[in-house]
Amino acid sequence: MSVLKSLPEEDWFVPGHTACPGCGAAMVVRLAMKVLGPRTVVYLPASCLLVFSDMFPINAFRVPTLQVLFENSAVCAAGVKRALKRLGKDDVQVVAFAGDGGTADIGLQALSGAAERNEDILYICYDNEAYMNTGIQRSGTTPLGAWTTTTPGGKHERKKDVPRILMAHDVPYVATASPGFPLDLIRKLEKAKALRGFRYLHLLAPCPVGWRAESDATVDLARLAVETGLFTLMECEDGVFRITKQPRFLPVREYLSFQGRFKHLKEGDIAAIEAGVRAKWERDRALERATANSLAVK
């Protein structure tokens, strides 16, 4: 509980925005800004977050914000950070908040370039698993089997693993987190804030509208995604991979049943999703063992 007590009472992402009830993005951004504090500059691409928090005459951020293009989040944030350094303001944190569409798809080239150059920025993807702002179209991180307006029979491809893509760039810090486990989320935000170089956080952000779920189910869904093993809580610091929460491996159908986007699935479809979970965890555990063994050798 000391982690929670250390958080400031003051908010830097404040009420008055127009997010939907139960919006997971609003939850994780509010918590992130509590940790990052007033010495922060925020970049926002086209996204739900931009629309509900930073469209004239509303601005829910009490720090400077910048908007340019959908695909430019990482490079624009990097430019701001370099400019601040030239001005002698190296203590200002620069963070890009982008959705999964602007991260895994449209913004991936700029993200990869910034990671390769090890730009001194924090990039936070709030993953609601579709293009929610423009009509619930599928994105690269939409999970297998999920209904969207462009996959009415369910998506045929598996979710793109963006954290592993960033890990392949050998950046200082990559982590995942969920609003269902706020202490884990806060610790990772604090660690990312303290580090230098390129840092990437991938935050699960349930969307009641796009997921066809009740607005009061957001935190339950965020927890179930982890406890069923579908969403791994992990961090990779300087190449060392660590799982930060061992799930209970509850039946996947417990998570799916909360959401209308999965109501069309048949038993075979659910079995395929469960098989994917098992395969993912075999890879994750193998990677954790491998990095632990490499440290032991050193």
Sequence and secondary structure as in RCSB ss.txt:
>XXXX:A:sequence
MSVLKSLPEEDWFVPGHTACPGCGAAMVVRLAMKVLGPRTVVYLPASCLLVFSDMFPINAFRVPTLQVLFENSAV
CAAGVKRALKRLGKDDVQVVAFAGDGGTADIGLQALSGAAERNEDILYICYDNEAYMNTGIQRSGTTPLGAWTTT
TPGGKHERKKDVPRILMAHDVPYVATASPGFPLDLIRKLEKAKALRGFRYLHLLAPCPVGWRAESDATVDLARLA
VETGLFTLMECEDGVFRITKQPRFLPVREYLSFQGRFKHLKEGDIAAIEAGVRAKWERDRALERATANSLAVK
>XXXX:A:secstr
 HHHHTS S  SB S     TT HHHHHHHHHHHHH SSEEEE  SSHHHHHHSSTT   BSS EE   GGGHHH
HHHHHHHHHHHTT TT EEEEEEEHIIIIITTHHHHHHHHHTT S EEEEEE SSBTTTT B  TT  TT  BTT
BTT   S    HHHHHHTTT SEEEEE TTSHHHHHHHHHHHHH  S EEEEEE   HHHHT  GGGHHHHHHHH
HHTTSS  EEEETTEEEE        HHHHHTT GGGTT  HHHHHHHHHHHHHHHHHHHHHHHHHHHHHHH 
